[in-house]
Amino acid sequence: MRNLILTLVAFISFSFVAGAQTKAQLTANINTPDVACAACETRITSMLKRYDGVLAVKVYYRRGITQVKYLTDRVNIETIKTAIANAGYDADNITKNEEAYKRLPKTCKKFEDGGAHPKPRPKPVTDTIPAD
């Protein structure tokens, strides 16, 4: 009985110690102006989910923003942006991989390249509107 109680106390102690360790996580908004349909959203989401440390991906293709929640001790923002660029899309200051862009389906390409997107979306406004 005494061994059972000691084992239970040790288990509870280790549980509290393991639960007290918090991992640093961030949420980043990445400008992805070339992303304009649900197929693009699926492609980016599946690409980023492969990376260890990416917790959640939400692509707002109508606004041209990709929101990524990730663990900073496993992956960094530059790796995430590079992954988006390697999928064939611009990501903030990193331009798309041209070979990957050529492999995209016609519906995901720009209109001037023979695709379905009629015009580029303007960059999202990140500044707040000043008060009068």
Sequence and secondary structure as in RCSB ss.txt:
>XXXX:A:sequence
MRNLILTLVAFISFSFVAGAQTKAQLTANINTPDVACAACETRITSMLKRYDGVLAVKVYYRRGITQVKYLTDRV
NIETIKTAIANAGYDADNITKNEEAYKRLPKTCKKFEDGGAHPKPRPKPVTDTIPAD
>XXXX:A:secstr
 HHHHHHHHHHHHHHHHHHH    EEEEEEE TT  SHHHHHHHHHHHTTSTTEEEEEEETTTTEEEEEEETTT 
 HHHHHHHHHHTT  BTTB   HHHHHHS GGGSBGGGTSSB S       S     
